[in-house]
């Protein structure tokens, strides 16, 4: 519906980003032989967001402000389709649930906790923040 809306509004930039996301979702659907659902779409949008953030960083280093502007516009469009980020206390709560679920015996089980916590927090918190909080709670 957003693609149709962008077409009617003659918003080329938005239309291009939405079509790219749709094509990526379709590609994942075919390649991985999984059904298209919210989880698949979220993972594709997150990958696209990460790509834009990395591109912005690289273009900033090379003083390519024209490309930084383009990537930033695309990034902002993609971010509209991500869930609202959680507060620190909500993140802490979900990580604590993951720790209770795994019952780790110390830092050696951090990978197991990260696996569960990352699934619970997919698209809701950054990986670095999750990792730091898990280390804090396990340490």
Secondary structure as the mmCIF struct_conf table of DSSP 4:
data_model
#
loop_
_struct_conf.conf_type_id
_struct_conf.id
_struct_conf.beg_label_comp_id
_struct_conf.beg_label_asym_id
_struct_conf.beg_label_seq_id
_struct_conf.end_label_comp_id
_struct_conf.end_label_asym_id
_struct_conf.end_label_seq_id
HELX_RH_AL_P HELX_RH_AL_P1 UNK A 2 UNK A 8
TURN_TY1_P TURN_TY1_P1 UNK A 9 UNK A 10
HELX_RH_AL_P HELX_RH_AL_P2 UNK A 12 UNK A 32
TURN_TY1_P TURN_TY1_P2 UNK A 33 UNK A 33
HELX_RH_AL_P HELX_RH_AL_P3 UNK A 38 UNK A 61
TURN_TY1_P TURN_TY1_P3 UNK A 62 UNK A 63
HELX_RH_AL_P HELX_RH_AL_P4 UNK A 65 UNK A 79
TURN_TY1_P TURN_TY1_P4 UNK A 80 UNK A 81
BEND BEND1 UNK A 82 UNK A 82
HELX_LH_PP_P HELX_LH_PP_P1 UNK A 83 UNK A 87
HELX_RH_AL_P HELX_RH_AL_P5 UNK A 88 UNK A 102
BEND BEND2 UNK A 106 UNK A 106
HELX_RH_3T_P HELX_RH_3T_P1 UNK A 107 UNK A 109
HELX_RH_AL_P HELX_RH_AL_P6 UNK A 110 UNK A 120
TURN_TY1_P TURN_TY1_P5 UNK A 121 UNK A 124
BEND BEND3 UNK A 125 UNK A 125
HELX_RH_AL_P HELX_RH_AL_P7 UNK A 127 UNK A 138
#
